[in-house]
Amino acid sequence: MKSVRVVVVGAGVIGFSTAVCIAEALPFCSVTLLAEKFSPDTTSDGAAGILFAAEFPDIPMERQKRWFKYSFNHLLAIAQSKHSPEAGVMLTSGWQIFRDIPADKKPFWSEFVIGFRVMTDSELKRFPDHTFGQAFTTIKCECSSYLPWLEKSFRKAGGQVEQRKLDSLEELINSYDIIVNCSGLGSKTLVGDNKVYPVRGQVLKVEAPWLKHFIRDGDGKTYIYPGIHSVTVGGTRQEGDWRLQADEGDTKGILERCSELELSISKAKVLSEWVGLRPSRRNPRVEKELVWLQGRRMPVVHNYGHGGWGVTLAWGTALEALGLVRQCLHETPLQANL
């Protein structure tokens, strides 16, 4: 009989990564993943899913490095395995280019990606409006394949899945011993976190099988990411914008900007448009707290607020969340159930 009941709230890349880590590492726990929306209807499903990172202002660099390194190594192992096609995880090479020389020419994640180097002058000639660039090989993780693959891994480890809308954590107190909150933007209402806000992202999938290398403008607003079945082009970063419908003006702007970086994009057939709201926060929240729910102290582990870096940091923060769940098991009277 599995004696400790853990519920993970949220079925995006953060929720499923965390649920898999817990179910595989703690076989004496019964783990349920609960969410209103599952793939293909999560924010993660439309993510470009390419691995590099931004710096968060208030999180120690060693911790950010650990998140990135663990995530990269986890996905690299999948990319180099027989699971790669089913999981939607592949290696990808290309360029990040800048109009002005960036303050940080060698970002912290450069030591973990493969073959990171500064672009040569002859390589930069292709991008006449840009003065500096970085070339490297990283990973592209397509969540429309990766999330169903993670769900399979989760079920194989004994995990249960439940689809329903949760209005309050209090609904969980009689059924579970530990709550793991991976509800992303939902944390605004679910745990009353006013520091989490949407950053609207619109992307297009286009048919351009001749494109083999990614190109990303350093400002993060224009990018071309070849994937397994199509090429993702984008994008937008509209803070505080809750609109979920595609905007014609944004589509036109994306195609114009991407065609400036790669002329042949103008010949690509648009397959689909997609909009998602990145669950952004000044810093991701990966921590535990004891919450009073109906007169009872309930351990809650939070793992949300990754913004546009969810795929990049998912496995690293999931492992940290697993560590926090372990701490909850040691610190609370749950120990009596074991």
C-alpha positions in Angstrom: 0.0 0.0 0.0 1.5 3.3 -1.1 1.1 5.5 2.0 2.0 9.1 1.0 -0.4 10.8 -1.4 1.2 13.5 -3.6 -0.8 15.6 -6.1 0.9 17.6 -8.8 -1.2 20.4 -10.2 -0.6 21.3 -13.9 0.1 19.3 -17.0 2.5 21.5 -18.9 6.2 20.7 -19.2 6.9 21.8 -15.6 4.1 19.7 -14.2 4.8 16.5 -16.1 8.6 16.7 -15.6 8.0 17.2 -11.8 5.4 14.4 -11.6 7.8 12.0 -13.5 10.7 12.8 -11.2 8.6 12.2 -8.0 6.9 9.0 -9.3 10.2 7.5 -10.4 12.3 8.5 -7.3 9.7 7.9 -4.6 7.9 4.6 -5.3 6.3 4.6 -1.9 4.3 7.7 -2.8 1.1 7.5 -4.9 1.4 10.4 -7.3 -1.6 12.0 -9.1 -1.2 14.7 -11.8 -4.3 16.9 -11.8 -5.0 19.5 -14.5 -7.8 21.1 -16.4 -5.9 21.1 -19.7 -3.6 18.5 -21.2 -1.6 18.3 -24.4 -2.3 19.5 -27.1 -4.0 22.3 -25.2 -1.3 23.5 -22.8 1.0 26.6 -23.2 4.0 24.2 -23.4 2.5 22.7 -26.6 3.3 25.7 -28.7 6.6 26.5 -27.2 9.5 26.6 -29.6 11.3 24.5 -27.0 14.9 25.4 -27.9 17.5 25.3 -25.1 19.3 28.4 -23.9 18.4 30.7 -21.1 18.0 34.3 -19.8 19.4 35.3 -16.4 17.0 35.8 -13.5 17.9 38.8 -11.4 17.6 37.4 -7.9 18.5 33.7 -8.2 22.1 32.6 -7.4 24.0 31.9 -10.6 25.1 28.4 -9.3 21.4 27.5 -8.9 20.5 28.7 -12.4 23.5 26.8 -13.9 22.3 23.7 -12.1 18.8 24.0 -13.5 20.1 24.5 -17.1 22.8 21.7 -16.9 20.4 19.1 -15.5 17.8 19.9 -18.1 20.3 19.9 -21.0 21.9 16.6 -20.0 18.5 15.0 -19.5 17.3 16.0 -22.9 20.6 15.3 -24.6 20.4 11.7 -23.4 17.0 11.4 -25.0 18.1 13.1 -28.2 20.9 10.6 -28.5 18.7 7.6 -27.8 16.2 5.5 -29.8 13.4 7.5 -28.1 14.3 10.7 -29.9 11.7 10.6 -32.7 8.8 9.6 -30.3 9.8 12.1 -27.6 10.3 14.9 -30.2 13.8 15.8 -28.9 16.6 16.6 -31.4 19.9 18.3 -31.7 19.9 21.6 -33.6 22.6 24.0 -34.7 22.5 27.6 -35.6 23.2 31.3 -34.7 22.1 33.9 -32.2 22.8 37.3 -33.7 22.9 40.8 -32.2 22.5 44.3 -33.7 24.8 45.7 -30.9 27.5 43.8 -29.1 25.9 42.4 -26.0 27.3 43.1 -22.5 27.6 39.4 -21.9 29.3 37.8 -24.9 29.6 34.4 -23.2 26.4 33.7 -21.3 26.4 31.3 -18.4 24.7 28.5 -20.4 27.5 28.6 -23.0 29.5 26.0 -21.1 26.7 23.4 -21.3 25.6 23.6 -25.0 27.8 22.0 -27.7 30.6 23.9 -29.6 29.7 27.4 -28.4 31.8 30.0 -30.2 31.7 33.6 -31.5 30.7 33.9 -35.2 33.3 35.0 -37.7 33.1 38.2 -39.8 32.4 36.1 -42.9 29.5 34.3 -41.2 28.1 37.6 -40.0 28.1 39.0 -43.6 24.9 37.1 -44.1 23.2 39.4 -41.5 24.3 42.9 -42.5 22.2 44.6 -39.8 23.9 42.6 -37.0 27.4 43.2 -35.6 27.9 40.2 -33.3 26.8 36.6 -33.2 27.2 33.2 -31.4 27.2 29.8 -33.1 26.3 26.7 -31.1 24.5 23.3 -31.1 21.7 22.9 -28.6 18.5 20.9 -28.2 15.0 21.4 -29.6 12.3 19.7 -27.6 8.8 19.7 -29.3 6.3 19.5 -26.5 3.5 18.2 -28.7 5.5 15.0 -28.8 7.4 15.3 -25.5 4.4 15.8 -23.2 2.6 12.6 -24.3 5.9 10.8 -24.0 6.3 12.2 -20.5 2.8 11.1 -19.6 3.6 7.6 -20.8 6.7 7.6 -18.5 4.6 8.9 -15.6 2.0 6.2 -16.0 4.7 3.5 -16.3 6.1 4.7 -13.0 2.6 4.2 -11.4 1.3 7.7 -11.7 -2.4 8.5 -12.0 -3.8 11.3 -14.2 -7.0 13.2 -13.4 -8.6 15.9 -15.6 -10.6 18.5 -13.8 -10.7 22.2 -13.0 -9.3 23.2 -9.6 -10.6 26.4 -8.0 -8.8 26.2 -4.7 -6.1 24.1 -3.0 -8.7 23.5 -0.2 -10.4 21.0 -2.6 -7.3 18.7 -2.2 -6.8 18.6 1.6 -8.8 15.4 2.3 -7.3 13.4 -0.6 -3.6 14.2 -0.5 -0.7 14.7 2.0 1.5 16.9 -0.2 0.6 19.4 -2.9 3.0 20.3 -5.7 1.9 23.4 -7.5 3.0 23.6 -11.1 0.0 25.6 -12.3 2.0 28.3 -14.1 -0.2 31.4 -14.8 -3.0 29.7 -12.8 -1.0 30.4 -9.6 -2.3 34.0 -9.9 -5.7 32.8 -8.7 -4.9 29.4 -7.2 -2.3 30.7 -4.6 -3.0 34.4 -5.0 0.4 35.2 -6.5 0.2 38.7 -8.0 3.9 38.5 -9.2 3.0 36.2 -12.0 1.8 37.8 -15.2 1.3 36.8 -18.9 3.7 37.5 -21.7 1.8 36.8 -24.9 3.6 34.8 -27.6 2.4 34.3 -31.1 4.2 31.9 -33.5 3.6 30.4 -36.9 4.4 26.9 -38.1 5.6 27.0 -41.7 6.6 24.4 -44.3 10.3 25.1 -45.2 12.1 21.7 -45.2 15.2 23.3 -46.8 16.0 25.2 -43.6 18.4 23.3 -41.4 19.8 25.9 -38.9 18.1 28.1 -36.3 18.5 31.8 -36.4 17.5 33.9 -33.3 17.8 37.7 -33.0 19.3 38.5 -29.6 16.3 40.7 -28.7 14.2 37.5 -28.5 11.5 38.8 -30.8 12.5 37.3 -34.1 13.4 33.7 -34.6 13.4 30.8 -37.0 13.6 27.3 -35.5 13.5 24.3 -37.8 11.9 21.3 -36.1 11.0 17.7 -36.9 7.9 18.3 -39.0 7.9 22.1 -39.6 9.7 25.3 -38.9 8.5 27.6 -36.0 8.8 31.3 -36.8 8.1 34.1 -34.3 7.4 35.9 -32.4 5.9 38.4 -29.9 6.6 39.3 -26.3 3.6 41.3 -25.2 3.6 41.7 -21.4 0.3 41.8 -19.6 -1.6 40.8 -22.8 -4.2 38.1 -22.2 -5.5 37.7 -25.8 -5.4 34.1 -26.9 -6.6 34.6 -30.5 -4.1 35.1 -33.3 -3.5 38.7 -34.5 -3.3 39.3 -38.2 -0.9 42.2 -37.7 1.4 40.1 -35.6 1.4 37.3 -38.3 2.3 39.9 -40.9 5.1 41.4 -38.7 6.5 38.0 -37.9 6.8 36.9 -41.5 8.3 40.3 -42.5 11.0 40.2 -39.8 11.8 36.6 -40.3 12.1 37.1 -44.1 14.7 39.8 -43.4 16.9 37.2 -41.6 16.1 34.4 -44.0 14.9 35.5 -47.5 13.5 32.1 -48.4 10.9 32.4 -45.6 8.8 34.4 -48.0 8.3 31.2 -50.1 7.3 29.1 -47.1 3.7 27.9 -46.7 2.1 28.9 -43.4 0.6 25.7 -41.8 -0.8 27.2 -38.6 -0.9 30.1 -36.1 -0.6 29.7 -32.4 -0.8 31.9 -29.3 0.3 31.1 -25.8 0.6 33.1 -22.6 4.0 32.5 -21.0 3.7 32.3 -17.2 6.2 35.0 -16.3 7.6 36.2 -13.1 10.7 38.2 -12.1 12.1 34.9 -10.8 10.6 31.4 -11.0 9.2 30.2 -7.7 10.7 26.9 -6.7 10.2 26.6 -2.9 8.2 24.9 -0.2 5.8 26.4 2.3 3.3 25.2 5.0 -0.2 26.5 4.1 -3.1 26.6 6.5 -6.1 25.0 4.7 -9.3 24.6 6.8 -7.4 24.6 10.0 -4.8 22.0 8.8 -1.2 22.6 7.9 -0.5 21.4 4.4 3.0 21.2 2.8 3.0 22.8 -0.6 5.9 22.7 -3.0 5.8 25.4 -5.7 7.4 25.1 -9.1 6.2 27.8 -11.6 6.9 31.2 -13.2 9.5 30.1 -15.7 8.2 32.5 -18.4 9.6 31.6 -21.8 12.2 29.2 -20.3 9.9 26.4 -19.2 11.2 23.7 -21.5 14.8 24.9 -20.9 14.6 24.6 -17.1 11.9 22.0 -16.6 14.0 19.0 -15.6 16.4 21.0 -13.4 13.6 22.7 -11.4 11.7 19.3 -11.3 14.7 17.7 -9.6 14.8 20.6 -7.2 11.1 20.2 -6.5 11.6 16.5 -5.9 14.3 17.5 -3.2 11.7 19.8 -1.6 9.1 17.0 -1.5 11.7 14.8 0.2 12.2 17.5 2.8 8.4 17.6 3.4 8.4 13.9 4.0 11.1 14.3 6.7 9.7 17.4 8.4 6.0 16.6 8.7 4.0 14.1 10.7 3.5 12.2 7.5 6.5 10.1 8.6 4.1 8.2 10.9 2.3 6.9 7.8 5.5 5.3 6.3 
